[in-house]
């Protein structure tokens, strides 16, 4: 539905004017916003994160870390069982009544390392998946100034509302509202 | 611009100044590169000679089988500690002075671990069998011994290299996006590809910030674990001078100490030649000087503990080994180490010394010499004088292993010199974050 909504972009030079515009837009009921910032800004995040759940990246990390621990213990225990290497009197083998021997403590080191490795890689996968990366062409509302020193708000609104949105952006102190 | 305290740079200044470091380099840069490349070539030839004629070329004789290669391996792993310490631990502690040096330090970490990783391969002789180190399925069901510290090492170091690289790349993404938007031509196309289409939208930042914090939290215990695991290569053995529970904290502290010295050796010339005085200010040098001083003092304490535990052990072999180290063949190396690591950093008690690039540079070089010899003193004299006189032996360096060790420095510097000309060596985003955000109404200027 390409012409069901209109998109307006406001370019700001300052953090406080951006925050003012965001507050105003939210008060008027505009929720479909994208905010572009060159750096993460605390004041802007505070407005945006107010009614949003925490990023789900941490779920990826948790699953990755647990997978790491589990696979490390599986690898070390299973390989000890099938390749019965006895070193320093320590062993872990199949006995008559099940698995006998005790040499788990050194395997904790492997488990720790794989927890960090899998957890870290899963975190990056989470970042890529949730942040919808990579993007092969810039989105329509992006402006190269937004990675340098300008802040941007893109609003998707019903057609016919664009006039009032522009008005809000200008009053709040937008430097530029491209047509 | 040279004085950052008078007027703090704006966001646009940061982007411009970082983009400036990526302009085509001059003759000075290429002459450095040529010298380093020549040394590296000599090192590679020496390695080729060792592969062709055998390990005898490297002066390996029982009992001195570890000698310079494992010394340099531990040294380089140690260097690799400062980067992730700065980027993970100091990030969690919100130490804001880290921002202007952390990118260079992270790059240094990765290159140092890449250098360290060469040594077990060089030392193994037939390095085309290096994959034996990894647990891989094979038809004979042979698996590595997971109770061996050397296998822990494989896991610790490959995890450290992977996570440091991941951390580094994640930090680079928004910076490369900023460079993409101010550059033109082929550079723009390359940066556009590497930036993965980063736009700085709120939907990206919220995941990015969370992911970065989690990576820092994962990397923090990792930093402390890597050199602990390396230290267990020694501490798990019974050799006098090695078999001690002191080793893990002792190694980690030494690693941070030498890592910061290497950061200074790389950052001070970078600051000078790229004219980054507005970003890498005297207070940053001061903070690094303090860290070197503190870790140096802690190291001195560990040296004293090491001597004390030996003397107090009631073990004649242990005491004999200590006596031999302090007074005989390798005594010069031990006393050189004490001077470089315990005495030379003391000058940093003076603030003037901590803010003087020349003094910091000299101290850093001494610290690196001292820390290389610390690993030498742990490995060579301990192996040279263990339980039975018939296993004693002196190590003489050969031209081959000396050239390979020197070549490893060239390998490290060539990677770093290449890096600073193609990637932002100063973090665009993090430096901007520490600046006061632009406000129209100055009464709002206070952060948080």
Boltz contact constraints between the chains, C-beta under 6 A:
constraints:
  - contact:
      token1: [A, 14]
      token2: [B, 438]
      max_distance: 6.0
  - contact:
      token1: [A, 14]
      token2: [B, 439]
      max_distance: 6.0
  - contact:
      token1: [A, 14]
      token2: [B, 440]
      max_distance: 6.0
  - contact:
      token1: [A, 15]
      token2: [B, 437]
      max_distance: 6.0
  - contact:
      token1: [A, 15]
      token2: [B, 439]
      max_distance: 6.0
  - contact:
      token1: [A, 16]
      token2: [B, 439]
      max_distance: 6.0
  - contact:
      token1: [A, 16]
      token2: [B, 440]
      max_distance: 6.0
  - contact:
      token1: [A, 16]
      token2: [B, 441]
      max_distance: 6.0
  - contact:
      token1: [A, 16]
      token2: [B, 444]
      max_distance: 6.0
  - contact:
      token1: [A, 17]
      token2: [B, 440]
      max_distance: 6.0
  - contact:
      token1: [A, 34]
      token2: [B, 201]
      max_distance: 6.0
  - contact:
      token1: [A, 35]
      token2: [B, 202]
      max_distance: 6.0
  - contact:
      token1: [A, 36]
      token2: [B, 200]
      max_distance: 6.0
  - contact:
      token1: [A, 36]
      token2: [B, 201]
      max_distance: 6.0
  - contact:
      token1: [A, 37]
      token2: [B, 200]
      max_distance: 6.0
  - contact:
      token1: [A, 38]
      token2: [B, 11]
      max_distance: 6.0
  - contact:
      token1: [A, 39]
      token2: [B, 429]
      max_distance: 6.0
  - contact:
      token1: [A, 39]
      token2: [B, 432]
      max_distance: 6.0
  - contact:
      token1: [A, 39]
      token2: [B, 433]
      max_distance: 6.0
  - contact:
      token1: [A, 40]
      token2: [B, 205]
      max_distance: 6.0
  - contact:
      token1: [A, 40]
      token2: [B, 209]
      max_distance: 6.0
  - contact:
      token1: [A, 41]
      token2: [B, 437]
      max_distance: 6.0
  - contact:
      token1: [A, 42]
      token2: [B, 448]
      max_distance: 6.0
  - contact:
      token1: [A, 48]
      token2: [B, 202]
      max_distance: 6.0
  - contact:
      token1: [A, 55]
      token2: [B, 206]
      max_distance: 6.0
  - contact:
      token1: [A, 55]
      token2: [B, 207]
      max_distance: 6.0
  - contact:
      token1: [A, 55]
      token2: [B, 210]
      max_distance: 6.0
  - contact:
      token1: [A, 57]
      token2: [B, 207]
      max_distance: 6.0
  - contact:
      token1: [A, 57]
      token2: [B, 210]
      max_distance: 6.0
  - contact:
      token1: [A, 57]
      token2: [B, 211]
      max_distance: 6.0
  - contact:
      token1: [A, 61]
      token2: [B, 214]
      max_distance: 6.0
  - contact:
      token1: [A, 76]
      token2: [B, 146]
      max_distance: 6.0
  - contact:
      token1: [A, 79]
      token2: [B, 143]
      max_distance: 6.0
  - contact:
      token1: [A, 82]
      token2: [B, 141]
      max_distance: 6.0
  - contact:
      token1: [A, 83]
      token2: [B, 141]
      max_distance: 6.0
  - contact:
      token1: [A, 83]
      token2: [B, 143]
      max_distance: 6.0
  - contact:
      token1: [A, 85]
      token2: [B, 145]
      max_distance: 6.0
  - contact:
      token1: [A, 87]
      token2: [B, 145]
      max_distance: 6.0
  - contact:
      token1: [A, 87]
      token2: [B, 147]
      max_distance: 6.0
  - contact:
      token1: [A, 90]
      token2: [B, 147]
      max_distance: 6.0
  - contact:
      token1: [A, 103]
      token2: [B, 147]
      max_distance: 6.0
  - contact:
      token1: [A, 106]
      token2: [B, 147]
      max_distance: 6.0
  - contact:
      token1: [A, 107]
      token2: [B, 146]
      max_distance: 6.0
  - contact:
      token1: [A, 109]
      token2: [B, 152]
      max_distance: 6.0
  - contact:
      token1: [A, 110]
      token2: [B, 146]
      max_distance: 6.0
  - contact:
      token1: [A, 110]
      token2: [B, 155]
      max_distance: 6.0
  - contact:
      token1: [A, 113]
      token2: [B, 155]
      max_distance: 6.0
  - contact:
      token1: [A, 113]
      token2: [B, 156]
      max_distance: 6.0
  - contact:
      token1: [A, 113]
      token2: [B, 159]
      max_distance: 6.0
  - contact:
      token1: [A, 116]
      token2: [B, 159]
      max_distance: 6.0
  - contact:
      token1: [A, 116]
      token2: [B, 218]
      max_distance: 6.0
  - contact:
      token1: [A, 116]
      token2: [B, 222]
      max_distance: 6.0
  - contact:
      token1: [A, 117]
      token2: [B, 159]
      max_distance: 6.0
  - contact:
      token1: [A, 117]
      token2: [B, 162]
      max_distance: 6.0
  - contact:
      token1: [A, 119]
      token2: [B, 218]
      max_distance: 6.0
  - contact:
      token1: [A, 120]
      token2: [B, 163]
      max_distance: 6.0
  - contact:
      token1: [A, 120]
      token2: [B, 166]
      max_distance: 6.0
  - contact:
      token1: [A, 120]
      token2: [B, 215]
      max_distance: 6.0
  - contact:
      token1: [A, 120]
      token2: [B, 218]
      max_distance: 6.0
  - contact:
      token1: [A, 123]
      token2: [B, 211]
      max_distance: 6.0
  - contact:
      token1: [A, 123]
      token2: [B, 214]
      max_distance: 6.0
  - contact:
      token1: [A, 123]
      token2: [B, 215]
      max_distance: 6.0
  - contact:
      token1: [A, 124]
      token2: [B, 166]
      max_distance: 6.0
  - contact:
      token1: [A, 127]
      token2: [B, 207]
      max_distance: 6.0
  - contact:
      token1: [A, 127]
      token2: [B, 211]
      max_distance: 6.0
  - contact:
      token1: [A, 130]
      token2: [B, 207]
      max_distance: 6.0
  - contact:
      token1: [A, 131]
      token2: [B, 204]
      max_distance: 6.0
  - contact:
      token1: [A, 131]
      token2: [B, 207]
      max_distance: 6.0
  - contact:
      token1: [A, 133]
      token2: [B, 196]
      max_distance: 6.0
  - contact:
      token1: [A, 134]
      token2: [B, 196]
      max_distance: 6.0
  - contact:
      token1: [A, 134]
      token2: [B, 197]
      max_distance: 6.0
  - contact:
      token1: [A, 135]
      token2: [B, 197]
      max_distance: 6.0
  - contact:
      token1: [A, 142]
      token2: [B, 199]
      max_distance: 6.0
  - contact:
      token1: [A, 144]
      token2: [B, 181]
      max_distance: 6.0
  - contact:
      token1: [A, 146]
      token2: [B, 200]
      max_distance: 6.0
  - contact:
      token1: [A, 147]
      token2: [B, 177]
      max_distance: 6.0
  - contact:
      token1: [A, 147]
      token2: [B, 178]
      max_distance: 6.0
  - contact:
      token1: [A, 147]
      token2: [B, 181]
      max_distance: 6.0
  - contact:
      token1: [A, 147]
      token2: [B, 200]
      max_distance: 6.0
  - contact:
      token1: [A, 148]
      token2: [B, 12]
      max_distance: 6.0
  - contact:
      token1: [A, 148]
      token2: [B, 15]
      max_distance: 6.0
  - contact:
      token1: [A, 149]
      token2: [B, 11]
      max_distance: 6.0
  - contact:
      token1: [A, 149]
      token2: [B, 12]
      max_distance: 6.0
